[in-house]
Amino acid sequence: MENLFPLADRDESFARRCVWVSGPVIVGAGPSGLATAALLRDQGVPFVVLEKTDCIASLWQKRTYDRLKLHLPKQFCQLPKLPFPEDFPEYPTKRQFIDYLEAYARRFDIDPQFNERVQSARYDETSSLWRVRTVSTVGGGRAEVEYICRWLVVATGENAECVTPDFEGLAEFGGDVMHACEYKSGEKFAEKKVLVVGCGNSGMEVSLDLCNHNASPSMVVRDSVHVLPREVLGKSTFELAVLLMKWLPLWLVDKLLLILAWLVIGNVQKYGLTRPSVGPMELKNTKGKTPVLDIGALAKIRSMEIKVVPGIKKFTRNHVELVNGEKHEVDSVILATGYRSNVPSWLKENEFFSKDGFPKPTFPNGWKGNSGLYAVGFTRRGLSGASSDAVKIAQDIGKEWKEEMGQKKTSTPTHRRCISQF
């Protein structure tokens, strides 16, 4: 349905199409968006999925390193209504996970609108509808579409944009500088001195991969960090924590995890890895800071193949100066400095989402806002948290949609154009 509403702030150099969507618009075609779409499809609710890149799960396909595997056992990472294939290993590889997501999209007939970047989404109080504006620049042309919908699902997730700190002198450094999202393999860094900035799971794994390719990595550890073994006596540490939390208070679970970590990997503080005062599970639940699950980096730290260094003071030509006064020659810098939500840049709303791009209500209440606004993938609890919220969202929208459709059966049906295929 063209020109359904008057268009504001129009750029006269191109025409904007206006499209009515009888179901929700889902922004983001990552695992969270796919899970929500699949559950809506299962209820017979139409939808449109908007994706700014040219593929599903672009974080996994375009911004992860080759050696990446799921850090948690596969049963904690599968999406609703479709388990991983039985022949997949306990910790699927990056390629296996992408294959699973692509099979998931095919299974539930999810066909996103690719290369459509959402510029803004705002709720129109007059019409009680959401207006979602997108821009596409495929094929050298520029097109704008405004989607009009009753429900809006924000599924862009916690890791939509790279965090790139601004260090003094970095522009004059002279060597290669990249974010971890651009890193694929340590092959091209052989025999080079590489500074890895960050000591989370990405920083640890990139450092390990560099070692395996005969590079000399130094890992910047500015803050305290929890390092846990990925498994204890052959059982996933995360699975053990989930089991314990069913029966024990969080503080006791944390204490038991730290005792087990000390028995398995020993005292890590002597290697420059100071533990936070707050326990690993409490820290993840309150701050979203995930503990590092060790898959081999600690052994390289013990053998000094990975050097642990303190925070950065500044960069100079081919060198880095640390806060303790030491200066090190460096060939390349890899910024394993994490990601952030991009919601504040496009969602024109300040009641449900905070300035950091996360819902203000804490888990398990951060999935539903006002006026048909929903959020999935912001639980800081990985894919299991996203799947849980996707179930709630699909049920909530499905109930309202069926009620509205029931009311409309008494009126004369009209045809309204919708881009999605159902």
C-alpha positions in Angstrom: 0.0 0.0 0.0 1.8 3.1 -1.2 1.8 6.5 0.6 -0.2 5.1 3.5 0.9 8.1 5.6 2.3 11.5 4.8 6.1 11.5 4.5 8.2 13.8 6.6 11.8 14.9 6.1 11.7 13.6 2.5 14.8 13.6 0.3 13.4 14.6 -3.1 16.3 12.8 -4.9 14.6 9.5 -4.5 11.2 8.1 -3.8 10.2 6.4 -0.6 7.8 3.4 -0.7 5.5 2.9 2.2 4.7 -0.8 3.0 2.0 -2.1 5.4 3.0 -5.1 7.4 0.1 -7.0 9.0 2.4 -8.7 11.6 5.5 -7.5 13.4 8.7 -6.1 11.9 11.8 -7.8 13.2 15.0 -5.8 13.0 18.0 -8.2 12.8 18.5 -11.6 11.2 20.9 -13.1 13.8 20.0 -16.1 16.0 17.6 -14.0 18.1 15.6 -12.6 15.1 15.5 -16.1 13.5 14.2 -17.7 16.7 11.4 -15.1 17.0 10.5 -15.4 13.3 10.4 -19.2 13.5 8.0 -19.2 16.5 5.8 -16.6 14.9 5.7 -18.7 11.7 4.7 -21.7 13.9 1.7 -19.7 15.1 0.8 -18.5 11.6 1.7 -14.9 12.3 3.1 -13.0 9.2 6.3 -10.9 9.7 9.1 -9.0 8.0 12.7 -9.5 9.0 15.0 -6.5 8.1 18.8 -7.1 8.0 21.4 -4.5 7.2 23.9 -6.9 5.7 23.6 -9.5 2.9 23.3 -12.6 5.0 21.8 -14.1 8.2 24.0 -14.1 11.3 26.4 -11.6 9.9 28.4 -11.5 13.2 29.2 -15.1 12.8 29.7 -15.1 9.1 31.7 -11.9 8.7 33.2 -10.9 12.1 34.5 -14.0 13.7 37.9 -15.8 13.5 38.3 -19.1 11.8 39.1 -21.2 14.8 36.0 -20.1 16.8 33.8 -22.8 18.3 30.8 -22.4 20.6 32.0 -21.9 24.1 29.1 -23.7 25.6 27.7 -27.2 24.9 25.4 -27.3 22.0 22.3 -28.0 24.0 22.6 -24.5 25.5 22.9 -22.9 22.1 20.2 -24.5 19.9 17.2 -22.4 18.9 13.6 -23.4 19.6 12.0 -26.3 17.7 15.2 -27.5 16.0 18.0 -29.2 17.8 21.5 -29.5 16.5 22.2 -32.5 14.3 23.2 -35.5 16.5 26.5 -35.9 14.7 27.6 -32.4 15.6 30.3 -32.3 18.3 29.6 -31.0 21.8 31.1 -27.7 20.9 30.2 -27.0 17.2 32.6 -25.1 15.0 31.9 -21.7 13.5 31.0 -23.3 10.1 28.8 -25.9 11.7 26.9 -23.2 13.6 26.4 -21.1 10.5 25.2 -24.3 8.6 22.7 -24.9 11.5 21.4 -21.3 11.3 21.0 -21.5 7.5 19.1 -24.8 7.8 17.0 -23.2 10.5 16.0 -20.3 8.2 15.1 -22.8 5.5 13.1 -25.0 7.8 10.9 -22.1 8.9 10.8 -20.3 5.6 12.5 -17.2 6.9 13.4 -14.9 4.0 14.8 -11.6 5.4 14.9 -8.3 3.5 18.7 -8.1 3.1 20.8 -4.9 2.7 18.1 -2.8 4.4 19.6 -0.7 7.1 17.1 0.8 9.6 17.6 4.5 9.8 14.9 5.2 12.4 12.0 3.5 14.1 9.4 5.6 15.9 6.0 5.1 17.4 3.3 7.2 15.8 0.9 8.2 18.7 -1.8 9.4 16.2 -2.1 6.1 14.3 -0.9 3.9 17.1 1.6 2.3 14.7 5.3 1.9 14.3 7.1 3.6 11.4 10.3 1.9 10.5 12.5 3.7 7.8 15.2 1.8 6.0 17.7 2.7 3.3 19.2 0.3 0.8 22.1 1.0 -1.5 22.4 -2.2 -3.5 23.4 -2.1 -7.1 24.6 1.5 -6.9 21.1 2.9 -6.4 19.5 4.2 -3.3 16.1 3.3 -2.1 14.1 4.1 1.0 11.2 2.1 2.4 9.0 3.0 5.3 7.4 -0.1 7.0 4.2 0.5 9.0 3.4 -2.1 11.6 1.6 -2.8 14.8 4.5 -4.5 16.5 8.3 -3.9 16.5 10.8 -6.6 17.6 14.4 -5.3 18.3 16.7 -8.2 17.6 19.9 -6.5 16.8 21.5 -7.9 19.9 24.3 -7.0 22.3 27.1 -7.1 19.7 25.9 -5.0 16.9 28.9 -2.6 16.7 32.6 -2.9 17.5 34.0 -1.0 20.5 37.2 0.7 19.4 39.0 2.7 22.1 41.0 5.8 21.3 44.5 5.4 22.6 47.0 8.3 22.5 49.3 8.0 19.6 47.6 5.1 17.9 47.2 7.0 14.6 51.0 7.5 14.5 51.8 3.9 15.5 52.6 2.8 11.9 51.9 -0.9 12.2 48.8 -2.8 11.4 45.8 -2.1 13.7 42.6 -4.1 13.5 39.6 -5.0 15.6 39.1 -8.6 16.5 36.1 -8.7 14.2 38.5 -8.4 11.3 40.8 -11.1 12.5 40.5 -14.4 10.8 43.8 -16.3 11.4 47.2 -15.9 12.8 48.8 -17.1 9.6 49.9 -13.7 8.4 51.3 -12.7 11.8 54.0 -15.5 11.9 57.2 -14.2 13.5 55.6 -10.9 14.4 55.2 -9.2 17.8 51.4 -8.7 18.2 49.7 -6.7 21.0 46.3 -8.1 21.8 44.2 -5.5 23.7 41.7 -7.3 25.8 41.6 -10.4 27.9 38.0 -11.8 27.4 37.2 -14.9 25.5 38.1 -13.3 22.2 41.4 -11.8 23.5 42.4 -15.2 24.9 41.5 -17.1 21.8 43.2 -14.7 19.4 46.3 -14.8 21.5 46.2 -18.6 21.5 45.7 -18.7 17.7 48.6 -16.3 17.2 50.8 -18.7 19.3 49.8 -21.6 17.2 50.9 -19.7 14.1 54.4 -18.8 15.6 53.6 -15.2 16.4 54.7 -13.6 19.7 51.5 -12.1 21.3 51.4 -9.8 24.4 47.9 -9.6 25.9 46.9 -6.4 27.6 45.0 -7.1 30.9 43.8 -3.8 32.3 41.0 -5.1 34.5 40.3 -8.1 36.7 38.9 -11.2 35.0 37.5 -14.6 35.9 39.1 -17.5 34.2 37.4 -20.9 34.5 38.2 -24.3 33.0 35.8 -25.0 30.2 35.2 -28.5 31.7 35.6 -30.1 35.1 36.0 -33.9 35.2 34.7 -34.1 31.6 31.5 -32.0 32.4 30.9 -28.5 31.1 31.6 -25.9 33.8 28.6 -23.9 32.5 26.3 -26.9 32.6 27.5 -27.6 36.2 26.8 -24.0 37.2 23.3 -24.2 35.7 22.6 -27.4 37.7 23.9 -26.0 40.9 21.9 -22.8 40.6 18.7 -24.9 40.6 19.4 -25.9 44.2 21.9 -23.4 45.7 22.1 -19.6 46.2 24.1 -17.7 43.7 26.9 -16.8 46.2 27.4 -20.4 47.1 27.5 -21.5 43.4 30.2 -18.8 42.7 32.2 -20.0 45.7 32.1 -23.6 44.5 33.0 -22.6 41.0 36.1 -20.7 42.2 37.2 -23.7 44.4 36.9 -26.0 41.4 38.8 -23.5 39.2 41.6 -23.3 41.7 41.8 -27.1 41.9 41.8 -27.5 38.1 43.8 -24.5 36.8 45.5 -23.3 40.0 46.3 -19.7 41.1 46.1 -17.5 38.0 46.9 -14.3 39.9 50.6 -15.0 39.7 50.4 -14.7 35.9 48.9 -11.2 36.1 45.2 -12.3 36.0 43.5 -10.8 39.0 40.1 -12.2 39.9 37.2 -9.7 40.5 35.8 -9.4 44.0 32.3 -10.4 42.7 31.8 -14.0 41.7 31.7 -15.1 38.1 28.0 -15.9 37.8 26.9 -12.9 39.8 29.2 -10.7 37.6 27.6 -12.1 34.5 24.1 -11.6 35.7 24.6 -8.1 37.0 27.1 -6.6 34.6 27.0 -8.9 31.6 30.7 -9.7 31.9 31.2 -13.3 30.8 33.9 -15.3 32.5 36.7 -16.6 30.3 36.4 -20.4 29.6 40.0 -21.6 29.1 40.6 -23.8 26.0 44.4 -23.7 26.1 45.5 -20.1 26.5 46.5 -20.5 30.2 49.1 -23.1 29.3 50.7 -20.6 26.9 50.6 -17.9 29.5 52.3 -20.2 32.0 55.0 -21.0 29.4 55.4 -17.3 28.6 54.5 -17.8 25.0 51.6 -15.4 25.7 52.9 -12.4 27.7 50.5 -10.7 30.1 51.1 -6.9 30.2 49.3 -4.1 32.1 47.2 -1.2 30.6 48.4 1.0 27.8 49.6 4.6 28.4 50.3 5.5 24.8 51.6 4.4 21.4 54.6 5.8 19.5 56.1 4.8 16.2 56.2 0.9 16.3 56.1 0.9 20.1 53.7 0.8 23.0 54.3 2.4 26.4 52.5 0.7 29.3 51.2 2.2 32.5 54.1 0.7 34.4 56.6 2.6 32.3 57.7 -0.3 30.1 58.1 0.1 26.4 57.7 -2.7 23.9 58.3 -3.0 20.2 55.2 -4.0 18.4 54.5 -5.0 14.8 50.7 -5.2 15.0 47.8 -4.4 17.3 44.6 -6.4 17.6 41.8 -4.7 19.5 39.8 -7.5 21.3 37.8 -4.7 23.0 34.3 -6.1 22.5 31.0 -4.9 21.1 28.0 -2.8 22.0 24.3 -2.4 21.1 23.5 0.1 18.3 19.8 0.5 19.3 20.2 4.2 20.5 21.3 5.2 17.0 18.0 4.3 15.3 15.3 3.6 17.8 13.5 6.8 18.7 12.4 5.7 22.2 13.7 6.3 25.7 11.3 4.6 28.0 12.1 1.0 27.5 15.7 1.1 26.2 18.4 2.9 28.2 21.3 4.9 26.7 23.6 1.9 26.6 21.1 0.2 24.2 19.8 -2.4 26.6 16.3 -2.7 28.1 15.9 -0.9 31.4 14.0 -3.8 33.0 16.3 -6.6 34.1 16.0 -10.3 33.3 13.5 -11.9 33.0 11.4 -8.8 32.4 13.4 -7.1 29.6 11.5 -8.6 26.6 8.4 -6.4 26.5 8.0 -2.6 26.4 5.0 -0.5 25.7 3.0 0.1 22.4 4.0 -3.2 20.8 7.7 -2.9 21.4 9.8 -6.0 22.1 13.4 -6.9 22.6 15.1 -10.3 22.1 18.8 -11.1 22.5 19.6 -8.6 25.3 19.5 -10.9 28.3 23.3 -11.2 28.7 22.6 -14.9 29.0 23.6 -16.1 25.6 21.4 -18.0 23.1 19.4 -19.8 25.8 18.3 -16.4 27.2 17.4 -15.2 23.7 15.4 -18.3 22.9 13.5 -17.9 26.2 12.5 -14.4 25.3 11.7 -15.3 21.7 9.1 -17.8 23.0 7.5 -15.1 25.2 7.4 -12.6 22.4 5.9 -14.9 19.9 3.2 -16.1 22.3 2.4 -12.5 23.2 2.2 -11.2 19.7 0.4 -14.4 18.5 -2.3 -13.9 21.1 -2.9 -10.3 20.1 -2.7 -11.0 16.4 -5.3 -13.8 16.6 -7.6 -11.6 18.6 -7.4 -8.8 16.1 -7.9 -11.3 13.2 -10.9 -12.7 14.9 -12.5 -9.2 15.2 -11.8 -8.5 11.6 -13.6 -11.6 10.3 -16.9 -9.8 10.7 -15.7 -6.9 8.4 -15.0 -6.9 4.7 -11.5 -8.2 4.1 -9.1 -5.9 2.2 -5.8 -6.7 0.5 -2.7 -5.1 2.0 0.7 -5.4 0.5 3.5 -7.0 2.6 6.9 -7.8 1.4 7.4 -11.0 3.4 6.4 -14.3 1.9 4.0 -16.5 3.9 
